[in-house]
Amino acid sequence: MIVILVPITRFSRFLLLPSGDGKRVEIVELGKGRPLKALAADLEARHIVSSARLFTLYARIKGGDARLKAGFYQFDDGMRPSQILAKMINGDIYQRMFALPEGYSSYQIAEMLEKRGIFTKENFLAACRDTALLKEFGIDAASAEGYLFPGSYNILPGKTEVDVVREMVQRQQAFLKQSVDGRAKAKGLRVPTLLTLASMVEKEAVLPGEKPLIAAVFQNRLKLGMRLQSDPTALYGVRAFAGKVRREDILKPTPYNTYLIPALPPGPIGNPGKDAIEAVLNPAAVPYLYFVGRGDGSHQFSKDLSSHNQAVQKYLKAPAAASQGGS
């Protein structure tokens, strides 16, 4: 009886007691077709379970060895074998989700990734400028700016900065090929021009419904040879655009500052979403040449300079004067 009881006692202790205090965390990959014994040995080597042999026995008793789902899993040494096995049977895979907001520039993305502890800012920006990757996708530019598709990404262990940029570009190119390329060509719009305009629309618009109006303003001005005078372009690569631009920003000479250059910027100033791209493809049929923010996220649109100056006086200068008068 003692010979039988000792193994049972050990097995019971194995099932009830975790191998550690939960401070050790490991990401383990369960590859498709990976033998249970190899997985168990990996778990023991990482000190997630105290015995590979007993974990293998437990998994087979539970019939779990044939039901494990492939993927990356996060375990800690404070988990009991039953919790570890259940996680792999249920497919509770490790996810490190990162959401790329519409309109964010590569600089903003890099800062977000660094704050999340995923990549450093410098390394992500270097990946965006990777010449081999740009050549791979036929991007004739110094950076992948504008070609990074907004959306959610699961950054799995082992993924490099170039891997993530590649996935973002692949999604953008798939969308362009499926929904945009043909219509852009029909309108005489090259993709770089389309994405540059869409990135400006995305940065300027707060209300989705105004995107076609803002797109119309920019395209109307281009047709007349007017400077676009878009605030976000004056700040691109200098500092984050927060809706307010100083006089010194407008006067600062950069290749993207449309207050000083007489045309479009040399490339996108952010990564536009579908709505902004659609707005450029289908701008509103309006004669507007100007717009100014009302202070609530909406804009006042005008078709001539006189009306625009009145709007500026009403929405920008008058509130400032009232504020100064009350101080």
C-alpha positions as CSV (number, residue, x, y, z in Angstrom):
1,M,0.0,0.0,0.0
2,I,2.8,2.4,0.8
3,V,4.3,2.0,-2.7
4,I,0.9,3.0,-4.2
5,L,0.2,5.8,-1.7
6,V,3.5,7.7,-2.1
7,P,2.9,8.3,-5.9
8,I,-0.7,9.3,-5.3
9,T,0.3,11.7,-2.6
10,R,3.0,13.2,-4.9
11,F,0.5,13.5,-7.7
12,S,-2.0,15.2,-5.4
13,R,0.5,17.7,-4.2
14,F,1.5,18.4,-7.8
15,L,-2.1,19.1,-8.7
16,L,-2.8,21.3,-5.7
17,L,0.4,23.3,-5.3
18,P,1.8,25.6,-8.0
19,S,5.5,25.5,-8.7
20,G,6.1,29.0,-7.4
21,D,4.6,32.2,-6.0
22,G,3.4,33.7,-9.3
23,K,6.2,36.2,-9.8
24,R,7.7,34.3,-12.7
25,V,5.9,34.9,-16.0
26,E,6.7,33.1,-19.2
27,I,5.3,33.3,-22.8
28,V,5.2,29.7,-24.2
29,E,4.4,28.8,-27.8
30,L,2.3,25.7,-28.5
31,G,3.1,25.0,-32.1
32,K,0.6,23.1,-34.2
33,G,1.4,19.4,-33.8
34,R,3.9,19.9,-31.0
35,P,4.0,16.7,-28.9
36,L,2.6,17.0,-25.4
37,K,5.8,15.7,-23.9
38,A,7.9,18.4,-25.5
39,L,5.4,21.1,-24.3
40,A,5.5,19.7,-20.8
41,A,9.3,19.6,-20.8
42,D,9.3,23.2,-21.9
43,L,7.0,24.2,-19.0
44,E,9.2,22.4,-16.5
45,A,12.3,24.0,-17.9
46,R,10.7,27.4,-17.5
47,H,9.6,26.5,-13.9
48,I,5.9,26.8,-14.7
49,V,5.2,23.2,-13.6
50,S,7.4,21.2,-11.2
51,S,7.2,18.0,-13.2
52,A,6.9,17.5,-16.9
53,R,6.1,13.8,-16.4
54,L,3.2,14.5,-14.0
55,F,1.8,17.2,-16.2
56,T,1.8,14.9,-19.2
57,L,0.1,12.2,-17.1
58,Y,-2.5,14.7,-15.9
59,A,-3.2,16.1,-19.4
60,R,-3.8,12.5,-20.7
61,I,-6.0,11.6,-17.8
62,K,-8.1,14.7,-18.6
63,G,-8.1,13.8,-22.3
64,G,-6.6,17.2,-23.0
65,D,-3.6,16.2,-25.1
66,A,-5.8,15.9,-28.2
67,R,-7.7,19.2,-27.5
68,L,-4.9,21.7,-27.0
69,K,-5.1,24.7,-29.3
70,A,-2.0,26.1,-30.9
71,G,-0.8,29.6,-30.1
72,F,1.2,31.7,-27.7
73,Y,0.2,31.5,-24.0
74,Q,1.2,33.5,-20.9
75,F,1.7,31.5,-17.8
76,D,3.0,32.2,-14.3
77,D,4.5,29.9,-11.7
78,G,1.6,30.6,-9.4
79,M,-0.9,28.7,-11.6
80,R,-2.0,25.1,-10.8
81,P,-1.7,22.5,-13.6
82,S,-5.5,22.5,-14.0
83,Q,-5.4,26.2,-14.8
84,I,-2.5,25.8,-17.2
85,L,-4.2,22.9,-19.1
86,A,-7.6,24.7,-19.1
87,K,-6.1,27.7,-20.7
88,M,-4.7,25.7,-23.6
89,I,-7.9,23.7,-24.1
90,N,-10.0,26.8,-24.2
91,G,-7.6,28.6,-26.5
92,D,-7.0,31.5,-24.2
93,I,-4.1,32.7,-26.2
94,Y,-1.8,35.5,-25.2
95,Q,-2.7,38.8,-26.8
96,R,-0.8,42.0,-26.8
97,M,-3.2,44.2,-28.6
98,F,-2.2,47.6,-30.0
99,A,-4.8,49.9,-31.6
100,L,-3.5,52.2,-34.3
101,P,-5.9,55.2,-34.3
102,E,-7.0,56.8,-37.6
103,G,-4.8,59.8,-38.5
104,Y,-1.9,59.0,-36.2
105,S,1.5,59.7,-37.6
106,S,4.4,57.3,-37.4
107,Y,5.9,59.5,-34.7
108,Q,2.7,59.2,-32.6
109,I,2.6,55.4,-33.2
110,A,6.2,55.1,-32.1
111,E,5.6,57.0,-28.9
112,M,2.5,54.9,-28.1
113,L,4.5,51.7,-28.6
114,E,7.3,52.9,-26.5
115,K,5.0,53.9,-23.6
116,R,3.4,50.4,-23.8
117,G,6.9,48.9,-23.5
118,I,6.6,47.1,-26.8
119,F,9.2,48.8,-29.0
120,T,11.4,51.8,-28.7
121,K,10.5,54.9,-30.6
122,E,13.8,55.0,-32.5
123,N,13.5,51.3,-33.6
124,F,10.0,51.6,-34.8
125,L,10.7,54.8,-36.8
126,A,13.8,53.1,-38.3
127,A,11.5,50.2,-39.4
128,C,9.2,52.7,-41.1
129,R,12.2,53.9,-43.0
130,D,13.5,50.4,-43.9
131,T,14.5,50.7,-47.5
132,A,14.1,46.9,-48.2
133,L,10.6,47.0,-46.8
134,L,9.6,50.1,-48.8
135,K,11.0,48.5,-52.0
136,E,9.1,45.3,-51.2
137,F,5.8,47.1,-51.4
138,G,6.8,49.6,-54.1
139,I,6.5,52.6,-51.9
140,D,8.5,55.4,-53.5
141,A,9.1,57.5,-50.4
142,A,11.5,57.8,-47.5
143,S,9.0,56.4,-45.0
144,A,5.9,54.2,-44.8
145,E,4.0,57.2,-43.4
146,G,0.5,57.1,-44.8
147,Y,0.7,53.4,-45.7
148,L,0.1,52.1,-42.1
149,F,-3.5,50.8,-41.8
150,P,-5.4,52.0,-38.7
151,G,-6.8,49.1,-36.7
152,S,-6.0,46.6,-34.0
153,Y,-2.8,44.5,-34.0
154,N,-1.7,41.6,-31.9
155,I,2.0,41.9,-31.3
156,L,3.1,38.4,-30.5
157,P,6.4,37.5,-29.0
158,G,9.2,37.4,-31.5
159,K,7.6,40.0,-33.8
160,T,10.1,42.6,-34.8
161,E,9.4,46.3,-35.6
162,V,9.8,45.5,-39.3
163,D,7.3,42.6,-38.9
164,V,4.7,44.9,-37.4
165,V,5.2,47.7,-40.0
166,R,5.0,45.0,-42.8
167,E,1.6,43.8,-41.4
168,M,0.3,47.4,-41.3
169,V,1.4,48.1,-44.8
170,Q,0.0,44.8,-46.1
171,R,-3.4,45.6,-44.6
172,Q,-3.3,49.1,-46.2
173,Q,-2.3,47.7,-49.6
174,A,-5.0,45.1,-49.5
175,F,-7.6,47.7,-48.7
176,L,-6.3,50.0,-51.5
177,K,-6.3,47.2,-54.0
178,Q,-9.8,46.0,-53.2
179,S,-11.6,49.3,-52.7
180,V,-9.6,52.3,-53.9
181,D,-7.1,51.8,-56.7
182,G,-9.6,51.6,-59.6
183,R,-11.6,54.6,-58.5
184,A,-8.5,56.7,-57.8
185,K,-7.2,56.0,-61.3
186,A,-10.6,56.9,-62.8
187,K,-10.3,60.3,-61.0
188,G,-6.7,60.8,-62.0
189,L,-5.5,60.5,-58.5
190,R,-2.2,58.8,-57.8
191,V,-2.2,56.8,-54.5
192,P,0.5,59.0,-52.9
193,T,-1.5,62.1,-53.7
194,L,-4.7,60.4,-52.4
195,L,-3.1,59.4,-49.1
196,T,-1.4,62.8,-48.6
197,L,-4.7,64.6,-49.0
198,A,-6.6,62.0,-46.9
199,S,-4.0,62.3,-44.1
200,M,-4.6,66.1,-44.0
201,V,-8.3,65.6,-44.0
202,E,-8.0,63.1,-41.1
203,K,-5.9,65.6,-39.1
204,E,-8.2,68.5,-39.6
205,A,-11.6,66.8,-39.2
206,V,-13.1,66.2,-35.8
207,L,-16.6,65.4,-36.9
208,P,-16.7,62.5,-39.4
209,G,-19.5,64.3,-41.4
210,E,-17.1,67.2,-42.2
211,K,-14.5,65.1,-43.9
212,P,-16.0,65.4,-47.4
213,L,-16.3,69.2,-46.9
214,I,-12.7,69.6,-45.8
215,A,-11.6,67.4,-48.7
216,A,-13.5,69.7,-51.0
217,V,-11.8,72.8,-49.6
218,F,-8.4,71.3,-50.2
219,Q,-9.2,70.1,-53.8
220,N,-10.9,73.4,-54.7
221,R,-7.8,75.3,-53.5
222,L,-5.4,73.0,-55.5
223,K,-7.5,73.6,-58.7
224,L,-7.0,77.4,-58.2
225,G,-3.3,77.1,-57.4
226,M,-3.9,78.4,-53.8
227,R,-1.7,77.4,-50.9
228,L,-3.5,74.8,-48.7
229,Q,-2.6,76.5,-45.4
230,S,-3.3,73.5,-43.3
231,D,-2.3,73.8,-39.7
232,P,-1.2,70.2,-39.1
233,T,1.3,70.3,-41.9
234,A,3.2,73.1,-40.2
235,L,3.8,70.8,-37.2
236,Y,4.5,67.5,-38.9
237,G,7.8,66.2,-37.7
238,V,8.2,69.1,-35.3
239,R,5.7,68.4,-32.5
240,A,2.3,66.8,-32.0
241,F,-0.7,68.5,-33.5
242,A,-3.1,69.5,-30.7
243,G,-5.4,71.7,-32.7
244,K,-3.5,74.9,-32.0
245,V,-0.8,76.4,-34.1
246,R,1.3,79.4,-33.1
247,R,2.5,82.1,-35.5
248,E,6.1,80.8,-35.2
249,D,4.9,77.4,-36.4
250,I,3.3,78.9,-39.5
251,L,6.5,80.8,-40.3
252,K,8.8,77.8,-39.7
253,P,10.2,76.5,-43.0
254,T,9.7,72.8,-43.3
255,P,9.1,70.7,-46.5
256,Y,5.6,70.0,-45.2
257,N,4.4,73.4,-44.2
258,T,1.6,74.3,-46.6
259,Y,1.6,77.9,-45.4
260,L,5.0,78.3,-47.1
261,I,5.0,75.6,-49.9
262,P,2.7,76.3,-52.9
263,A,1.5,72.7,-53.3
264,L,0.8,69.4,-51.5
265,P,3.4,68.2,-48.9
266,P,5.9,65.7,-50.2
267,G,4.0,62.9,-48.5
268,P,1.3,62.0,-46.0
269,I,1.4,63.6,-42.5
270,G,-0.3,60.7,-40.9
271,N,-2.1,57.4,-41.6
272,P,-5.6,58.0,-42.8
273,G,-8.6,55.7,-42.2
274,K,-11.2,54.6,-44.7
275,D,-13.5,57.5,-44.2
276,A,-10.9,60.1,-44.9
277,I,-9.8,58.3,-48.1
278,E,-13.4,58.0,-49.2
279,A,-13.8,61.8,-48.6
280,V,-11.0,62.5,-50.9
281,L,-12.4,60.2,-53.5
282,N,-15.9,61.7,-53.1
283,P,-15.6,65.3,-51.9
284,A,-18.7,67.4,-51.2
285,A,-19.9,69.4,-54.2
286,V,-19.4,72.8,-52.5
287,P,-17.6,76.0,-53.5
288,Y,-15.8,76.5,-50.2
289,L,-12.2,77.6,-50.0
290,Y,-11.8,78.3,-46.3
291,F,-12.8,76.8,-42.9
292,V,-12.1,77.8,-39.3
293,G,-12.9,75.9,-36.1
294,R,-15.8,77.0,-34.0
295,G,-14.3,75.7,-30.8
296,D,-16.7,72.8,-30.4
297,G,-15.1,70.4,-33.0
298,S,-17.1,71.7,-35.9
299,H,-16.0,74.2,-38.6
300,Q,-17.4,77.2,-40.3
301,F,-16.9,76.9,-44.0
302,S,-16.7,80.0,-46.4
303,K,-16.4,80.4,-50.1
304,D,-14.6,83.8,-50.1
305,L,-12.0,85.6,-48.0
306,S,-14.3,88.3,-46.7
307,S,-16.7,85.7,-45.2
308,H,-13.8,83.7,-43.8
309,N,-12.4,86.8,-42.1
310,Q,-15.7,87.4,-40.4
311,A,-15.8,83.8,-39.2
312,V,-12.3,84.1,-37.9
313,Q,-13.3,87.3,-36.0
314,K,-16.3,85.5,-34.6
315,Y,-14.9,82.2,-33.6
316,L,-11.2,83.0,-32.9
317,K,-10.5,86.6,-32.2
318,A,-13.6,87.6,-30.4
319,P,-13.5,84.9,-27.8
320,A,-9.8,85.6,-27.2
321,A,-10.5,89.3,-26.8
322,A,-13.3,88.6,-24.4
323,S,-11.0,86.4,-22.4
324,Q,-8.4,89.1,-22.3
325,G,-10.9,91.7,-21.3
326,G,-12.1,89.6,-18.4
327,S,-8.7,89.0,-16.9
